[in-house]
Amino acid sequence: MKFSTKAIHIGQEPDKETGAVVPPIYLTSTYQQDAPAVLRAGYDYTRSGNPNFTNLERTLAALEGGAHATVFSSGLGAMTALISTLKAGDTIIAADDLYGGTYRLFTEIFSKFGIKLLLADLSHSSAVEEALARNKPVWVIFETPTNPLLRIIDISMIAALARKHSVRTVVDNTFATPYWQNPLSRGADVVLHSATKYLGGHSDMISGTLVTDDSGLKAQFDFARKALGLNPSPFDCWLLSRSVKTLALRMEKHQENAIAVAQFLTARPIVKKVYYPGLTAHPAYKTAKKQMRGFGGMVSAEFNLTLEHVRRLVSSFSVFTLAESLGGVESLVDHPASMTHASIPQEERKQIGLSHGLVRFSVGIEDKADLLEDLERGLRRMERVL
């Protein structure tokens, strides 16, 4: 069964009682039991499970090519569940280009419980192996493409080295989505998504998921959802099940528009550098081609502008909305240094190349000509000021 067929049919069978083609929303907190602890369909309380959770988990596992999925209240909820499987004294190695919210969760919350986060450049195998041997981590965790610099990390290389040292590999696949990339097939142990983004795709719900082939990890993730109260709402799961059906169509359009935006920005004199893995000039273009079927809808650009001029620029667009988040049908623009990655100290941002001139574009599915015209107007105004 191919991707779009899975997205529409797996976990979305017509309702057995009524024949409704779209399964209903189970807006219930609790379930009748036939006797104490004798459950009719495996459900007792929606914090533990709900038919909408189950339906969605079947779909997401199938799309990632995994055996199991667990859905959560958010991407950070999924990360919290993952971290809850650790113990005091455990070390995690993460890519130095790490999402600000994940960085904050480790450094501001879980560091108090003895979980140690080490940031490292994961682009070179020798450095990765040395870091694994020296630090003896429990996991190595990374996004690819990364947020917001769109670096590409070789999943197969990291997974092979990690396995050699009995370390688990966790890949945040939010930017690529399962349509363009499947980390489990390249040796990863766990795939994480902020399902709020492309999987949801309409900026109207928040959710997260973990996907794995390991039944033991699945049991731990389910327990964490129940014990920590990390469950999503049935309605959000229903919305996500609805949205995933169009993921393939949306991702094709996101990519078409993103390529056009990346090429447009490359030609502008006030743009110092464009970050998009689909450009042959990208330093990891060959790796992206190897492990991805497409390059997605995110584009970042570094502008030769002062901080004040960058702020004016990102506030000047009409079609691109200045806002947090990404992956929706509408185009968004973000200034990472003062928005999504502000929780990372300035010195650390500088070390990884995240400057005040960096702007991140989540390219939507609007008409391409309108997007380019909006960018043209904004950049032309800024160029006149300079």
C-alpha positions, 0 to 999 in steps of 0.5 A, a space after each residue: 500500500 502506497 503512502 497516500 492510500 495508507 494516510 487515508 485508509 489505515 486507522 480510518 476504517 468506517 465506523 462498525 456500528 453506523 457505517 460512518 465513513 469518517 470515524 466519530 470523535 469519542 468525547 468521553 473521559 471514562 468508559 463503562 466496565 463490565 466488572 471491576 477492571 474488566 474492560 470492553 475494548 481496552 479503554 478505562 480513562 481517556 488519559 490512558 487511551 481513547 479510540 481516536 488515539 488508537 486510530 491516529 497511532 495506527 496511521 502514523 506508525 504506518 506512514 513512518 514504517 514503524 510498528 508502534 506510535 504513541 500520541 501526546 499533547 504536543 511535540 514537547 509532551 512527546 519529548 517529555 515522555 521520552 526523557 522520562 524513560 531516563 534516570 539521574 546521571 544519564 547523558 544525552 548527546 544532541 546536535 548543536 543546532 537544536 530547537 530552542 524548546 528542546 534545549 530549554 526542556 533539557 537545560 531548565 527542567 531536566 538538568 535539575 533531575 540529573 539529566 546531562 545534555 551535551 551539544 556536538 557537531 554530528 556531521 563528521 563520523 570521527 567526531 561522533 564516534 569520539 563523543 560516543 566513546 568519551 561520554 557514554 550517552 544513553 541517546 544521541 538525538 537530532 533533527 534533520 533537517 535542523 531548525 532553523 539552519 536546515 543542516 542535514 545529518 546522516 541518519 544511517 551514519 549516526 545510527 550505525 555508530 550509536 549501535 556500535 556503542 549500545 546507544 539509541 538514536 532518536 530523530 526529530 522528523 518534524 521538518 521532513 515529515 514521513 512523506 519525505 523521510 523515514 528514519 526508522 528505515 535508516 536505523 533510528 530507534 525512535 522518531 519524534 514529531 511535533 505533529 502540530 506542524 506539517 502533520 496537522 498542517 492547518 495551524 489549528 491544533 497541537 499534538 506530538 508523537 513518538 514512533 518506534 519498532 520497540 514494543 518495550 519503548 511503546 509500553 514506556 511511552 504509553 505509561 508516561 502519557 498516562 502517568 504524566 498526563 501528557 495525553 492529547 484531546 480526542 478532538 485534536 486527534 480527530 483533527 490530525 487524522 483528518 489532516 494527515 489524509 492530505 499530507 502528500 498533496 500539501 508536501 508537494 506544494 510546500 516543496 514546489 513553493 519553497 524551491 521557488 522562494 530559495 531560488 528567489 532569495 539566492 539572487 538578492 544582493 541583501 541576502 548573504 546566504 540561503 539555507 535549503 537542502 534542495 539547492 545543489 550549493 547546500 553543503 550536505 545536498 548529496 546526503 539529503 538526496 540519499 536519505 530524503 525523497 524531497 526537501 520540504 517547505 522550510 527555507 532560511 536566509 541570512 540577511 546583510 542587515 542590522 538587527 533593527 532592519 531585520 525586524 522591520 523586514 520580517 514585519 513588513 510582509 503581507 502574505 507571509 505572516 510574522 508568527 511562531 510555528 511552521 508547517 501550516 498551509 499559510 506562509 509564516 516568517 520567523 526571526 529565530 534569534 528573538 522568537 523560536 530560539 531566544 531561549 538559547 544563550 546568544 553566545 551558543 547561537 553565535 557558535 552554531 551560526 544562528 545570527 541576528 540576520 537569520 530569518 526562517 520562512 515556512 513556505 505555505 501552499 498559496 499561489 507561488 506568484 503571490 508569495 514571490 511578489 510579497 517577498 519582492 515588495 518587502 525586499 525592495 522596500 528594504 533595499 531602498 532604505 539601505 
